[in-house]
Amino acid sequence: MAKAKSKSEAKRLATLAKEPEKTEKIISKFSLKTISWKFNEVVWNVQMTIYAELSKAFIHYSVKIEFDESPFLERIRQCENDMINLETDNGMFDEYKEKDIDQLQAQAEEIKAQMEKRREECQTIEFDATLIKADWSGTNASVVFAVNDEMIEQLNKHKAAMSDYRIVMEPIIN
């Protein structure tokens, strides 16, 4: 176990080392900040900003980086809401209503097709990681994970498309 240099560091290490009664899964948007490796280390460090509040920090996580369909689903929901509003609008001629509703249905179908295409393009990346640093700022957390080198190629391959992904972090309890 790491040795604390101060009381606050000792408290932080004690918090990190606690075994929780219940684990919490974190599902959030994130941004990949840096991927780094130091000559004297055997693992890679991956720094991310997680756009969710971490109420607790755990040492080991099962991490899944997967396609985030929520922006697409929100746009589809908006089309559906607009269709409902048009159907109940008594001040509009039926001919125009039908035309607008047809356009909204076509738009929703196009969004669904785009979503499925992006889902196929966005490969799910799964790995176990060790949390080596966490900084909280409001509802965001900056984290640094130590990961094995076989994950780096996948992360690098998809890093330009990370805005289409979300992160799912689940603590690993031994």
Buried (B, 14 or more C-beta within 10 A) or exposed (E): EEEEEEEEEEEBBEEBEEEEEEBEEBBBBBBBEEBEEEEEEEBBBBBBBBBBEBEBBBBBBBBBBBBBBEBBEEBBEBBEEBBEEBEEEEEEEEEEBEEBBEBBEEBBEEBBEEBEEBBEEBEEBEBEBBBBEBEBEEEBBBBBBBBEEEBBEBBEEBEEEBEBBBBBBBBBEE
